[in-house]
Amino acid sequence: MKQSDLPPNQTKNNLAVAAKNFSEVSATAVFLVGILVLIGWQFDIGFLKSVHSGFVTMKPNTALGVVFLGLSLWLLQEKRMRSWLKYLGWGSALFVLFIGLTAVLEHITGINLGVDMLLFRESSPAPFTTFPGRMALNTAFCFVFFGISLLYLNIKTKNGLHLSVIPAVFSGLVALVVIVGYFYDISQFYFGAKFDTLMALHTALAFFIASLGVLFARPEGNLTRVFIGANLSGVTIRRLFPLAFLVPLLFIWLEQVGNRYHLYGHDFGMSITAAASIVVLATLIWVHAVLMEKKEDARLKAVKELVIATEEARRLSFLVENTIEAVAIVDLEDHNALRYVNSAWEKMFGYKKNEVENKREPLIIDAIKKNPALYKKFKASIAAHVPFYAEMEWERKDGKLVPVEVFTTPTQDPNTGKYIWFNTIRDISERKQAQGKLLKEKRVSELLAKDLKKFQLAVDSSSDHIMITDAEGKILYGNKAIESITGYAISEIIGKTVGQVWGGHMPKEFYVKLWHKIKTEKKMFVGELTNYRKDGTPYTAEVRISPILFDDGEVNFFVGVERDITRMKEVDKMKSEFVSLTSHQLSTPLTAIKWYVEILLKKKHGSEDKKNLKQIYASNERMIRLISDLLDVSRIESGNKFAIILKPKNIASLIKEIVDTSLISIKTKHRQGVIKLEDKFPEVLKLEIDENKIRQVFQNLIDNAINYSVDRIKISVGCKEEGGQIVFHVKDTGIGIPKVQQGRVFEKFFRADNTALLKSQGTGLGLYLSKAIVEGHGGKIRFESEEGAGTTFYFSLPLNRGKL
Amino acid sequence: MKKILIVEDELALLYALASQFDKKEFKVLQAVDGEEGLKTALKSHPDLILLDLLMPKMDGMSMLKELRKDSWGKGVKVIILTNLSDAEKIDEALKQGTYDYLVKKDWNISEVIEKVKASLGMK
């Protein structure tokens, strides 16, 4: 690109140099003219003084001025501007100005300053000379102009015009007029000869040359720039400008010659000169134009091609520069020098253009060398000049590795025959990542799909009836169990609300509670309800409805799981009935044993018999208690109301009674122990209780305390008032309940692991029933226990009922 | 001398109970089902009836209801003596104005007799 830029610049420079050379030569010529004239004056050589006898002489002062004019112009050439010589040049210019001003002053004021013949004397009268030795007025003015012009030679106006040009052109025109006058008849131009001196011919010629010299001393100026132009206008002016001078002058000269030999009359001569000038000039201009036309056409065509090529190149380079893919042009035949990289490349690898362009491109080779197989392939494709493709990791400037995809395409330069490799590099880290992610996602989604399928199958074929509704209760999904349980087809119920299909069978409060739970509290509702099948038969269902929430906590939809427990209920009822019936059937014989043993005991027996009878009685009592407990359990299980008959009872005396009985039973078991009654019992306090049941609770707790104490039994029983309730406690120092099992203490048939070693006879029903009894009274039961340290049970009974 | 009627289908229990009442203090009438019990009661007007609930022919509750329809029967003292301890039965019995509700297997005969004496104001 730069190479093609150079020739025009060179041409321009050459012409400028030529112009400057011309200026220097003209300066020398002017200088020499002045010197010759001075020699002419010195040795009185007429030819040198006036060119032609009868012509006006160049005055000695004029000659001196001309010498300095030439000298100044020579010294003020651009190339001397850096040397001290320029000061001499400006001094000479001042001198030229001084000579001109002096003469002008003499002409205007008429005062003879005595400078006219300072150097040489001129005899008087001299041809066309008013005052001998004094230069003509126009000559004097020309000196003034030249002086100014030379002083201003370096000064440029804002728009690039050299100020020196104006006075120089003016002087040149004055000189030209004089020269043309000499070609014709001098007298014709002797307009001021009666009162002034004429300008000498060689003065005029010197001035004309000097004015051209001044103009071309600074050829880059506005007026002269066109002359050194390499373009058509430059050619035109260089070719036609001299002709504009030469052709008229030639014809005027020819006419003068013709006149001299009287070949034709003056008028005819004038007209033929004019016509000939016109014809010749016009012809020359035509020839020039024709020559130019071809050149211009060729040039325009070239320009047009250039414009197109430039535009295309610009577009292409714009595209390449701004494409998102990294592009590099590599000269693989010149040490892999990078000739070009685009901005994406810069970005991708972290290098700046100027860091890598025209330097060895290390990246691709280094990257490829890591993989010997790839390097082999690469080398082969380079050698064969075929495109190369690879995925690899390239190192960025910061050392980070970028996974890239590289296309390397060879292009043969048609001019040089060399191969240029065009590399396109694409950052594939995202694609790699995406591929990895996609693979993972695919695997996950496959798994999910499998899982979902599994879930759907599971939900679909669950024996529980499962339903999904929106927040308003509209059914979105139902599983197969719905059809078998309710008799409704899924298609029948989808889109309807649950209420439309099954609503209204339960008391209003049930639904209020349900909606409050799932919509307001946003918690799972668990309840039992009676629903009706499509055919009208009722069934009992346990339903669990869970709200599924959005991230913001609003209800998204509900999942309802309903289990038909009709059968379970039936079985349960049968079980309860069985237990109940069995218990009742057992009750009668047990009662009979109890009563007959009682009768026998009243009679007199040997001590051995009495002991045996008592043993039978005690065992029977245990059986009776077990049956009672089982009956109670079956009642609780069947959901029947626990038979609690409330009557006012003095609690203190009840407890004393129980404690007394227990102390006796401790004695009969041959064990050591105390049961301490704390003294806070309100002696007259009466509570509304079921005496037998509460007795059962106390008995249970004290029996446990006894049974689960290892050595000495130490039990304390007490109570205190607490928020409208009376809280009893039974405290022991027994083996305690293992921490891990404390949650199961109130389960039925539960017995702690650490009781196995003891010879206790618990059924595991005592605490289960105690809890039911206490709760049946509106109280609560709890305990604190530490394994190895003892247990304290607390239970509360409402106080207000006792204040009757 | 107080007259009491024991209505009990289980003969072993009936004899055991009847045998323990002091002959000097009580005249003990016996019936083995509700029907017979009702007949005996209405005929003999005992001071107190010990009534079982689960019985053939007529159960205790039906007999009690019939009894309460009678002008004499509506005032007679009745103690339910049964092995049924369902809350509903107890409620129902108490509604019929029974004096007490005793679960047989929880009571000794002597305790039952104490109850009877207490209800008759004999102590």
Interface residues (C-beta under 8 A of the other chain):
Chain A: H584 S587 T588 L590 T591 A592 K594 W595 Y596 E598 I599 I624 I627 S628 L631 R635 N640 K641 F642 A643 I644 I645 N692
Chain B: E10 A12 L13 A16 L17 S19 Q20 L54 N83 L84 S85 D86 A87 E88 I90 L94 Y101 V103 K104 K105 D106 N108 I109 S110
